[in-house]
Amino acid sequence: MREGACKLLAACSQRDQALEASKSLLTCNARIMAYMSELQRMKEAQVMQRVARRSSDAGPMDDRSPCKGKVAISGMFTEKNSGKLHRCAVFCLLQLGGEIFDTDMVMVDRTLTDICFDNTIVFNEACPGFELRVELYSCCSEEDYSAGSTPRKLASKLSSSLGRSAGKKMRAALEPGACSPTSNGGGATILLPVPSAPGPKYHLLAHTTLNVSHVQDSFRTHDLTITGNEECSYWLPLYGGVCCRLAAQPQCMTQQMMSGCLRVKLGGEPQGWTNVYGVLKGTNLFCYHQKEDMEANVEPVLTIGINKETRIRAAEKDPHSKAQNICITNQYGGEEVTHTLAADSREETQRWMEAFWQQFYDMSQWRQCCDDLMKIELPSPRKPAIVTPKQGSLYHEMGECVQTPFYTFTEAVAEFEALDCHKIKPSDFAFQLYTVIYTTLQKFRVSEFFLFSFERN
């Protein structure tokens, strides 16, 4: 991917093309570094676990770990002073663990005071100890970025003016060779160091780091650390803050953490026990008459609150029995209310108690994220690139491809499912699979450059 971005950047002849290609290259490099860092962190964690297990001094280890969840950031915008400045291209890069996303590029000039990013970005595998790094990159767009193809153009002119023999040698000297950063010489791709490519360069303008304490079900302003100064070509006079909505949905709030048959005591009668199907989800224990009622979204017969203030204990049913009851106590309007539950066996009671303790642990780690279920809207699809009239370049052909209405994958899936894998030899199956994918790429109006790359690989 990085090699392709370098080649695309070198082929760009227009300013907007080069800015988008450079943005893609920076994002790709950031993802590579994030993946390598995450892999190193996982290896170190495995070594530490083995050392802790071998240590004779280690006491009992608590294997309890908090649940993961979704973290979404949306509505980002920052403000700048209006005044005389260069026209710049700006975008945000967001990293949480090994996941990296970028926003759309925004062109900023002296008339624009609010820099808005409309993207909604969702991280699906966040831990409560997450650190979301937000980086704002800027690049001056008033420079000439057509220099990416200058060596090639110069070589062509020299080749025609100096003659075939001398021009051929000059062209070979100016073309990227096997040791060039944009070529791997036919061998394996080298991830580091980052290859240098001609064209525009983005620079880090400002950054901040957000964590679980910044999560709030509304917009909030966070301080930015500004880098650079007024002498930099990419400089923008920011006010020093970024406003956004940072929401989180822990799995303990959206998924069933425990379910099963229970008996609940209703009223003060000794025989007032009712069989229910209990579901622990979010801040409630829902009690249904039967499992089918839960699947049919029928209102539960009883809802018991499970929050940070709830007290739960296991009590002996009677002195002559080993079975245990589960007592759940909550405060309702200043009055203490206790619900008594019973499982079918002591082992089942232990499973429910463990589920309750895990729920309390998750709530303590995710803190205010478990007070109420926050709403997270799905990310909106990226807007198609705005392309100028055709000028014969590869980038413009790609732009026309984006503007053309896409086909869905339904046809490709149908063709794939029609293949009888049991009656086809492996070589024939690979050929038919290649045919299906190749046809799908053609239906998506993919440019001949990518079709050629796919056919070659």
N, C-alpha and C positions, 0 to 999 in steps of 0.2 A: 504493500500500500504506500509506503513511504517513497519507494523508488518511482512508483507511478505518479505520485504527487510532484516529485522533483522533475520528471519529464514533462508533466503538464505545465508546471511553472516555467520551464525553459521554453515551451512552445507558445506561451501567451504573448500577444502583441498589443493588447489593450489594457488600459489601467484597471478597470473593474475585474477583468479576467485574472490579472496578476494578483490583485488583492485577495480574491476568493481562493485562488490556488495556494497563496502563501499562508492564508488562514488554515486551510486543510492540512498543509504540511506541518504547521506548528501544533495543531491538534493531534496529528498522528504521532509526532515525536513525543508529546506529553503522554499519550496512551502507552507507548512503548516503555517509557521510563516508569510509569505507574505500575505496569504489569511486572516489570523487573523488581521494583521495590516491594510489591505485594508478595511476590514469590520468595524474596529474601526474608520478609517478615514471617511467612509461614514456616520456612525452614528453621528459623531461629526459635519459633514457638515450639516446634517439634523437639528440638534439642533440649530446650528448657524443661519440657514435660518428662523427657527420658531422664534427665539429671535429677529432677525432683522425685521421681519414682525410685531411683537407685539410692538416694540419700537416706541413710539410716536415721538422720536427725529429723527428717521431715515428719511432722505430725499428721493427723488425719486430714486429707485433702477434701475440700468441698467442690464437688464436680458440678454444682449448680451453675448454670450460665443463663443470662437473660435472653429473652426472645429477640428476634430481629424485627424489622419493620420497614415501612416506606417513609422516605423523607422527600418532600417536594418543595421546590422554591419557584415562585412565580411573581409576576408583576414587578420585576426589578427595574428601577430607574434611579438615575443620579442627576444632579444639577451642576451646572457650570456657569461661570460669569460670562456675560455677553461682552464681546470686545473684539479687537483685532487679533486674529489667529489664523493659522493655516487650516485648510480643510483636511480632516482626518477621518480615517476608517477605524471604527471601534467595535469590539466584540468582547464577550465575557467567556472565560473558560472556568468550568466548575469541576472540582474533583472531590470525590468522597471514596476513600479507600482505593480500590482498583478501577472504579468507574469514573469516566471523564466524559463530559458533554460540553458542547459549545453552543452559543446563541447565534442568531442571525447577525450579520454585519450591519452596522448603522453608520451612515455618513454624517459627520458633524461639521458644521461651519459656524461662523460668528452669529448667525441669526437663530441658531438652535440652542435653547437653554436647558431643556430636559432631554436627557439621553435615555430612551425607553427601550427595554427588551421585553417583547411580548411572549417569549417562550415560557412554557411550563415544563420544568425538568424534574423528573421523578427518579430517585435512587431506590431500588427495590430491596437491597440487602444491607440495610444500615443497622448497626448496633447502637445501643443507647450511648455509648462513649464515642460516637462519631465526631469527626472534624471535617466540616465542609469548607473547603478553601475556594474562595471566589476571587478570580484574577481578572482585571480589566486591562486589555491590550489595545494599543493605539498605533497607528501608522500614518504618517503624512502622505496624502494622496495627490499632492501637487508636483511630485517629481516624475521624471520620465522612467517608466518601467518597461519600456520596449527593448531594453538592453539584453533581455534573456536570450534572444535569437540573434544578437549582433554578431557574435563570432561566426555563426553559420552563414549569415547574409554576407559578411565580409569575405568569408572563404569563397563563396559563390562568385562574387565580383572579381576577386583576385584570380580565381580559376579561369575565368573567361578572358581576363585582360593579360595575364602572364603567359598564357599558352597551356596546353594540356599537361605537359610533363611537370613544369614548375608549379602550375596551379594545383595539380594533384597532390604534390608534396605539401604545399601550404595548407590545403584543405585538411589533409591528414593530421597536420600539426595542430589545427584549431578545433577539430572535432573532438568530443569527449572520448577518451581512450579507455583501456581496460582498467587503468588505475584511477579513473575519474570518479568523483563522488557520486555521479549520476549513473554509474555502471558498475556491475559487480563482476565483470569479466567472465560471465558465464558460470561463475561458481555460486556458492551459497551467499545469501544476503547477510551482510554484516550490520548489526544493529547499532553499534557504537564505533566511532564517534558519529555525531549527527552530520550528514552530508551538507555541504554548503551549496546553495543554489542561487543563481542570479535572480534579481527581482526585488520586490519590496520586502522589508523586514518589519515585523511587529515587535513592539517593545512593551514591557510590563509598565503600565501607568499607575495602577493602584491595586491593592489586594486587601482582603480581610478573611478571617476564619470564624465560622459559626459552629455552634455545638447545641446540645439539647437544651441548654439554658436559654437560648435565643428563640426556641420554638414558641410560637404564639398564633392563635387562630385569628390574626388580623395583621395589618401592615405595621411594620416597625422599621425604624432607621438604625443602621449600624455604621460605626466609624470605619473609615477607610484609611489605610496607610498609603500615603502618596509617595511615589518614587519619581526620580528625575527632577528637572527644574525647567525654568522658562527658556533656557538656552537650547533645550532639546527640540528637534523638529516635530516630535510626536506629542509635545506637551499640550495639555488641556487644563485650563484653570478651574478645577473641580472645587466644590464647596467642602468636600471631605467626608461625605456620607453616602450610603446606598440604602434605598428603601425597598423593601420586598416583604412578601408573605412567606414565612417558613413554617410549614405544617408537617406533622408526623402522624403515622398510623401504625402503632405497634401491633404485632400479630395477636397479642393477647386481647386486643380490642376488636379485632375483625374476624378471628377464627374461633372455633369451638376448642377449648383447651381440655375439656373433659365432658363426658356424657355417659349416661347409664341409668339403670332402674334404681329408684329410691322409694322410701316410705316417709311421708311427712306427717307430722302430728298437727291436726287442725283443731283448734278449740282446746278446752281444758279437760275434756273427757278422757279417761284412761284408754278407752278403746277407739278414740278418734283418729285412727291412722288411715291415710289414703295412699294408695300406690300411684306414683308419678314417674315420669321420665324426665330426669334432670339434665340440663345443658348449662355448662359454665362458659360464659362468653362475655367479654368486656367487664363491666362493673355490675353484672347481675347473674344470679342463678335462676334460670327459667325452669319452671316445673309444669310439664304438660301431662294430660291424662294418659297419652300414649305417644310412641315415637312418630306415628303417622300424622299426628296433629302438628308436630314440629315441622315435618316435611311439607305439610300443606299450609304453613304459615297461619295456623289457628292461634288465637290469643291464648297465652299460658294461663293455667288455673291459679298460679301463684308466682310472684316474682320477688326474689329475696336479694337485697342489695349486697354486693361484695366490693368494698372500697377500702381505702387506706385506714379508715376508722373502724372497720368491722373487726369483731373479735370472734375467733373460732376455736373451739376446744372439743376434744373427744372425751365423752363421759361414759362410765359404765352403765349399761342398761339396768342391771340389778346385781346384787352381790353374788347370786348363784349362777350367773351367766357370763360367758366370755365375750359376748357380743357387745358392741359399743354404739352409742348414739353420737351424732354430730350436732353440737349446739352452735348456732350462728346468732350473734347478738349485734344489733344496730341501734343507733339513736334516731328516733323519729319525733321531731318536735319537742325535744327535751325529755322524751319518754323512752326508756330502754325496752326494746322488744326482742325476744329470743324465739327463734324457730328451731325445732328439733327434728332432725332427719335420722334415718336409719338405713343402712345398706344390708344386703343379703348375707354378707359374711364379714369376718374380721379383716380378711385380705382386701375386700372391696372397700371397706371403710378406710383402710390405709391408703389405697389408691386415691380416694377422694381427698383425704387430708393432704397428701403429697401435691395434688393438683391445686389445692387452695394455697399451700405455702409457695408453690412456684408462681402462682398468680400475684401473690403479695410481693414476691421478690421482683417480678417484672415491673410491677407498679412502682416500686421504690427506685428502680433504675431509670425508668422512662419519665418519672415524676409528673409534671403537669400535663404531659401528653396523654395520660390515662384519666384525666378528670372528665373529659368528654371526647367523643369520637369526632375528630376533625375531618372536614371534607377535603378530598384531593381530587381535582379535576384531571382528566386524562390529557396528556400533552396534545396540542393541536398539531396537525401535519404542517411540515415546512412549506412555506410559500414557494411556488416555482420561480426560478430565476428569471429576471427581466433581461431579455436579450435584444440587442440592437440588430438592425437589418444584416442579412448574411454578408460576410466579408471573405468567405472562403477559408477560414481557419478552423482548426479542430475544435476549439472551444465553442465557436458559434454553432457548429454542428451538434455539439453536446447540448447547447442551450435549446436548440430547436427540438431535440429529443425530449427535454424536460417539459416543454410547453405542449407537446403532443399528448392527448388523452391516453392514459395507461389502460392496458387490458388487465383483468384480474387473473389470479392464478387458477381459477376454476378449470379452465380448459387444460392447463398443464397437468393438474392433478388427475383429471379424468383420463388423459392419455397415459399417465403413469400407472394408474390403477388398472388400465386395460391390459397391461403387460402381464403375461402368465409366467411368473418367475420360475415355476417348476419345470416348464417345458423349453426353457431357453438356456443355452450354454452360457457360461460366464462371459465369454468374449462377445457373444451376440447381445446379451443383456446390457453390457457396457455400451455397445454401439447404439442400441435403441434408447438407452438413458441419455446418451450424448445427443441423440437426435431430438428428443423431447426438450432438453434444456436449450439447445441451439435454436429450435423453433420458437421457444418462449422468448428468448432474447430478441429475436427478430420481431415478434409481436409487440415487444416493449419499445420498438423503434430505437434500439440501441445502435450507436454509430458503428461504422465498419471497423474503426480502430479497436473497439472492445471485442467485436465479433472475431477479428483476426487474433487478438490476444488469447481469447478463449479457445479458438481452434488450435492455436499453437501449443497451448498448455495441455 
